[in-house]
Amino acid sequence: MEHITLLIGIVIITALVFDFTNGFHDTANAMATTISTGAMKPKAAVAMSALLNLVGAFLSVEVAATISKGIVDESGIQPEVIFAGLVGAILWNLLTWLAGLPSSSSHALFGGLIGATVASVGLDAVHGDAVVMKILIPAVAAPIVAGVATVLATRLTYRAARSTDPEASAKGYRAGQIASAALVSLAHGTNDAQKTMGVMTLALITGGALAPGADPPLWVIASAGVAIAAGTYLGGWRIIRTMGKGITDIEPPQGFAAQTGAAVTILTSSHIGFALSTTQVCSGAVMGAGLGRKGGVVRWSTAGRMAAAWLLTLPAAGLVGAAAALLAEQGDWGVTAVAVLAVAACAAIWLASRRKPVDHTNVNDVGTETTEPVDVVATAIQTVAPPPVAAAAAEAHEPQATSTAPAQAAV
């Protein structure tokens, strides 16, 4: 029993580490456009997002129930399996953070857990219908729905602001961005913090500390909320740069439309228990904002790299989780070996990130290390369909808000 208690403690700590990486990996979802348009200072933005992530963690447990009761057979796995799945998720989160790619922390978690479960117990322990209905279908539908909604919202926003003073309307939309970013942060805490709650609850159930089918205890909810808030405050500046500068050039009206559409999508999914990827929703909304503005463009080379990361997330995290599970099942030495290898890999990734650091002081910079070849499609579209006069005037008054050189694509 002491061994099991110790192992459950290790799993819970690892789950909170994942929650922390989830926080800084996904800060960009709420704050990238707000920071890139200058609506808020970077540090103030991540502080507000962290606080609202913490509040959001207490609003619902529907997504937590999806994970602890719906994805894998809780009676057929051991805490070692959950530990291995979390290791796979953490390593994928850190690798994509290093590359500045807004991949899905949610799918990394699901992939790690599914891979570890299959390696340990077999395919029968995975609830395939739940994976399809509550993970795969939302993964495909959510960014499309958010993108289409944001295209329409962006066009309506610019049409409504046609006759207004560009500088005055830009200030108004910046205020709207702050409000919508707050809503996205709240929604992110409601959706993503619950995923860690679900994993911690699953570990407690498999170790016999909770009855099967139990909801997360209050201390689980509170600790998951604090961990994701701390990670959010750290700020995933590399991914914020990609979301704010690398996908498209964002103006305040576009930022407001993108964040509002994303928040509605995420909150709706949380209410019905869909554990969708907030990253995919917000990325789809940002692309929709780029397509919705006349003369706006999407840098498809960056979008293509993001899509490739999305497709690889489930299988890549699953393979790492499976390998870790096979090693962890060898006993105490196996669990120790997985832990040591995971810490070493995390340290190596962190050291690699220090070669070209990105933080709140240079997150909006577009330097030689972040440029990529000119997107021919984006350049052609911008040539034949330049931005409207009002938008151009706003850019002239607000040089900090956008970057007008299509060749300057941030990564």
QUIDA-V603945 format. One record per helix or strand. SS is the DSSP state (A for helix, B for strand). FROM is the first residue (numbers start at 1). LEN is the number of residues. If there is no record, write none. Layout:
ss=(SS:SS)
from=(FROM:FROM)
len=(LEN:LEN)
//
This chain:
ss=(A:A:A:B:A:A:A:B:A:A:A:A:A:A:A:A:A:A)
from=(2:42:62:72:79:105:123:126:128:166:218:237:252:278:300:332:376:389)
len=(35:15:10:1:21:16:3:1:33:41:17:10:21:15:29:25:9:9)
//
